[in-house]
């Protein structure tokens, strides 16, 4: 069964949107890593992720945030650009963007940043939410690791797309073992967005705000045929979140089985 989630919750590979404009999204690695045996298998993990994302989607009413876009292109001619955007989300699938400031290359701002905002609004359409969700309907998952990072535990799963779709990716996801939320995604687009794009690698992280996990940062590096390399970073912050008052669904998860069960 396909469950539809707003892009703000982390059931989608939001980092893929920049591929529409030859670029995508991401996060720095965390230190203090140890590996232990996993309490659950891939199927059980993703079943709980789908369950928890549905509860989080039902509980989230609105939010606003401020984003900082920065692109630097080490191309034939060096280009940089910046844009600050206010994003407003309203359940279940409405987003509005207001450009607060912009500077640098006009070409980058019009052909990359603004195209990214348009692509994100396109991804919020009902049919695209279903096509882009990180669920067993769109991917196969294989458990590759179970990590403790700075006191937190994560299932690491390899994700392989079942179809060729510009909203999907191939790579790995890190699932928080307590909240069953996707905390980190790394990979590359399932479909090369353009002949001009040789390769795009992206990393994306999410941050926890009580019951919700929302984008924290994105970073992508795209090698453009004959022109060089472009690096895009997106930082998300200043969240103002409103929970729905008419939901009776408590956001909770079944207790993890202990090792050996």
C-alpha positions in Angstrom: 0.0 0.0 0.0 1.3 3.4 -1.0 1.2 6.0 1.7 1.5 9.6 0.6 3.6 12.0 2.6 4.5 15.7 2.3 8.0 16.3 1.1 8.8 18.0 4.3 8.7 14.7 6.1 11.5 12.5 5.0 9.8 9.9 3.0 11.1 11.5 -0.2 14.5 11.9 -1.7 14.3 15.7 -1.7 17.9 15.8 -2.7 17.0 14.7 -6.1 15.2 17.9 -7.1 18.4 19.7 -8.1 19.0 17.1 -10.8 16.2 18.7 -12.8 18.6 21.7 -13.0 21.7 19.5 -13.4 22.4 19.5 -9.6 21.2 17.8 -6.5 21.4 17.8 -2.6 23.3 16.9 1.4 25.3 16.4 4.8 28.6 16.0 6.5 29.5 12.7 8.0 29.3 12.2 11.7 32.2 11.0 13.9 32.5 8.3 16.7 31.2 5.4 14.5 30.9 1.8 15.8 29.1 -1.2 14.2 26.8 -3.6 16.0 24.3 -6.3 15.0 21.0 -5.1 13.7 17.8 -5.9 15.7 15.5 -5.8 12.6 15.8 -6.7 9.0 15.3 -4.4 6.0 11.6 -5.3 5.5 10.7 -4.7 9.1 12.6 -1.4 9.2 10.9 0.0 6.1 7.5 -1.1 7.3 8.0 0.9 10.4 9.4 3.9 8.5 6.2 3.9 6.3 4.0 3.6 9.5 5.8 6.4 11.3 5.9 8.7 8.3 2.1 8.4 7.9 1.7 9.4 11.6 4.1 12.3 11.2 2.3 13.5 8.0 -1.1 13.4 9.8 0.3 15.4 12.7 2.0 18.2 10.7 -0.2 21.1 9.8 2.1 23.9 8.6 5.7 25.1 8.8 7.8 27.9 7.6 11.6 28.0 7.2 14.4 30.0 5.7 16.8 28.4 3.1 20.2 29.6 1.9 21.2 28.5 -1.6 24.8 28.8 -2.7 26.3 27.5 -6.0 29.9 27.7 -7.1 30.8 26.5 -10.6 34.5 25.8 -11.4 33.7 25.9 -15.0 35.1 27.5 -18.1 34.2 30.8 -16.5 34.0 30.8 -12.7 30.4 31.6 -11.4 28.9 31.9 -8.0 25.4 32.8 -6.8 23.4 33.0 -3.6 19.7 33.2 -2.8 17.7 33.3 0.4 14.2 31.9 0.3 11.3 31.7 2.7 9.4 28.5 2.3 5.8 27.9 3.6 4.3 24.5 3.8 0.6 23.6 4.4 -0.7 20.1 4.6 -1.1 18.0 2.7 0.9 19.2 -0.3 1.0 23.0 -0.7 4.2 25.0 -0.8 4.9 28.7 -1.4 8.3 30.3 -1.9 9.3 33.9 -1.4 12.7 35.1 -2.6 14.1 37.4 0.2 17.4 38.2 -1.4 19.7 37.1 -4.3 23.1 37.9 -5.6 25.8 36.7 -8.0 25.4 35.2 -11.4 22.0 36.0 -13.0 22.3 32.9 -15.1 22.7 30.6 -12.1 19.8 32.3 -10.2 17.4 32.0 -13.1 18.5 28.6 -14.6 19.4 26.8 -11.4 17.8 28.2 -8.2 14.5 29.2 -9.7 14.3 26.0 -11.6 14.8 24.1 -8.4 11.9 25.9 -6.7 9.7 25.1 -9.7 10.8 21.4 -9.7 10.0 21.2 -5.9 6.5 22.5 -6.5 6.1 20.0 -9.3 7.2 17.2 -7.0 4.4 18.1 -4.5 1.7 17.1 -7.0 -0.2 14.1 -5.7 0.9 11.7 -8.5 4.6 12.8 -8.0 4.4 12.3 -4.2 3.6 8.7 -4.8 6.3 8.2 -7.5 9.0 9.8 -5.3 8.3 8.3 -1.9 11.1 6.2 -0.3 8.9 3.1 0.1 9.0 -0.6 -1.0 6.7 0.4 -3.8 9.5 2.4 -5.4 12.7 0.7 -4.1 14.2 -2.6 -3.0 16.1 -2.3 0.2 19.0 -4.4 1.6 20.3 -3.9 5.2 24.1 -3.3 4.9 25.0 -2.1 8.4 23.8 -1.1 11.9 25.8 1.8 13.3 26.1 3.7 16.6 27.1 7.3 15.9 27.7 9.6 18.8 25.2 7.7 21.0 22.5 7.3 18.3 21.7 4.1 16.4 21.0 3.8 12.7 20.0 1.1 10.2 22.0 1.6 7.0 20.1 0.3 3.9 21.0 0.1 0.3 18.2 1.5 -1.8 17.7 0.5 -5.5 15.0 2.1 -7.6 12.4 -0.2 -9.2 11.8 2.1 -12.1 13.6 4.9 -14.1 12.2 8.0 -12.6 13.7 11.5 -12.3 12.5 11.7 -8.7 14.2 8.5 -7.6 17.9 7.7 -6.6 20.2 4.8 -6.0 22.3 4.9 -2.9 22.0 4.5 0.9 19.7 5.7 3.6 20.4 6.0 7.4 17.2 5.2 9.4 17.1 6.4 13.1 16.6 3.2 15.1 14.4 4.9 17.7 12.2 7.2 15.6 12.3 5.1 12.4 12.9 8.3 10.4 15.3 8.8 7.6 18.1 10.9 8.9 20.5 10.8 6.0 20.6 10.0 2.3 23.6 9.6 0.0 23.6 8.6 -3.6 23.1 9.6 -7.3 20.0 10.1 -9.5 18.4 7.0 -10.9 18.2 8.8 -14.2 20.8 11.1 -15.7 19.0 14.4 -16.0 20.9 15.6 -19.1 23.5 14.7 -21.7 25.5 17.5 -20.3 25.7 15.9 -16.8 28.5 13.3 -16.5 27.9 12.5 -12.8 26.1 13.9 -9.8 26.7 12.8 -6.2 24.5 14.1 -3.4 24.2 13.9 0.3 21.2 15.1 2.3 20.6 15.3 6.1 17.5 15.8 8.2 17.2 17.2 11.7 14.8 16.3 14.5 12.2 18.8 15.8 10.3 16.9 18.4 8.1 14.5 16.5 9.2 15.7 13.0 12.3 15.3 10.9 12.8 18.1 8.4 15.6 19.0 5.9 18.8 20.3 7.5 21.3 20.5 4.6 22.0 19.4 1.1 25.2 19.3 -0.9 25.7 18.0 -4.4 28.6 17.9 -6.8 27.9 17.7 -10.5 30.4 17.2 -13.2 29.3 18.9 -16.4 30.5 17.7 -19.7 33.2 20.0 -21.2 32.5 22.7 -18.6 33.8 21.6 -15.2 32.3 21.0 -11.8 29.4 22.7 -10.0 28.9 22.4 -6.2 25.5 23.3 -4.8 24.7 23.7 -1.1 21.3 24.3 0.5 21.0 25.1 4.3 17.7 25.0 6.0 16.8 26.7 9.3 14.6 29.0 11.3 11.7 26.5 11.3 8.4 27.5 12.8 6.2 24.4 13.0 2.5 23.9 13.8 1.0 20.5 14.7 -2.5 19.6 13.7 -4.9 20.1 16.6 -7.5 17.6 15.3 -5.3 14.5 15.2 -5.7 11.8 17.8 -2.8 9.7 16.4 0.0 9.5 18.9 3.4 9.4 17.3 4.9 6.2 18.7 6.6 3.1 17.6 6.7 -0.5 18.7 9.5 -1.4 21.1 12.6 -2.8 19.3 13.3 -6.4 20.0 16.5 -7.1 21.9 19.4 -8.8 20.1 18.8 -12.5 19.7 15.0 -12.3 19.5 
